[in-house]
Amino acid sequence: MIVCSCNVLSDQDVRNAVTAPSDFPRSAKQVYGCLGCSAECGRCARTIKTIIDEALGPCAQACCSGCPHSDLEETQEQVEFALAAA
């Protein structure tokens, strides 16, 4: 189903961006960025936020301990620290 007619984004496009292994967007603006576009009229922002909340469940607000997203963030921080130290 098309959720953003300005950018022709489907609900599946949004879900794929939200569950991508690299970044975990938590706002409509971040989803637009991941998909290489920007908000035009803004009518879809609420729907996109609903899809984010559904896709991430409790992680939509903030990652908690034991969440696979927080594990990824910790790993990325360790890599960045190791690169900075080298």
C-alpha positions in Angstrom: 0.0 0.0 0.0 1.3 3.5 -0.9 1.7 5.5 2.3 3.5 8.6 0.8 2.1 9.6 -2.6 4.5 12.5 -2.9 7.5 10.2 -2.9 5.7 7.0 -3.9 6.7 5.1 -0.8 4.9 1.9 0.2 4.4 0.5 3.7 6.9 -2.2 2.7 9.6 0.4 1.8 9.1 1.9 5.2 9.3 -1.5 7.0 12.5 -2.4 5.1 14.1 0.9 6.1 13.1 0.4 9.7 14.4 -3.1 10.0 17.6 -2.6 7.9 20.7 -3.9 9.8 22.7 -0.7 9.5 20.6 2.1 10.9 17.4 2.0 12.9 15.3 5.1 12.1 12.9 6.1 14.8 11.2 9.1 13.1 9.6 9.8 9.8 12.4 12.2 8.9 15.0 9.5 9.4 13.0 7.1 7.3 12.8 9.6 4.5 16.6 10.0 4.7 17.2 6.3 4.6 15.0 6.1 1.5 16.8 9.0 -0.2 13.9 11.5 -0.2 12.3 14.1 2.0 8.9 15.0 3.3 6.9 17.1 0.9 3.3 17.7 2.2 3.8 15.7 5.5 0.4 13.9 5.4 2.1 10.6 5.6 4.3 11.3 8.7 1.7 9.9 11.1 1.3 6.7 9.1 5.1 6.3 8.8 5.4 6.7 12.6 2.7 4.1 13.1 4.6 1.7 10.9 7.8 2.4 12.8 6.1 1.7 16.1 4.6 -1.6 14.7 7.9 -2.7 13.2 10.1 -2.0 16.2 7.6 -2.7 18.9 8.9 -1.7 22.3 12.2 -0.6 20.7 10.3 2.3 18.9 10.7 4.5 21.9 14.2 3.6 23.0 16.3 0.4 23.0 16.4 -1.4 26.2 18.9 -4.0 27.6 18.6 -7.3 25.7 17.3 -5.6 22.6 19.2 -6.7 19.4 19.3 -3.0 18.4 21.2 -2.0 21.5 23.7 -4.8 21.0 24.4 -3.5 17.5 24.8 0.1 18.8 27.3 -1.1 21.4 29.2 -3.1 18.8 29.3 0.0 16.5 30.6 2.2 19.3 33.3 -0.4 20.1 34.4 -0.4 16.5 34.5 3.4 16.3 36.5 3.5 19.5 39.0 1.0 18.2 39.4 2.9 14.9 39.9 6.1 16.8 42.5 4.6 19.0 44.4 3.1 16.1 
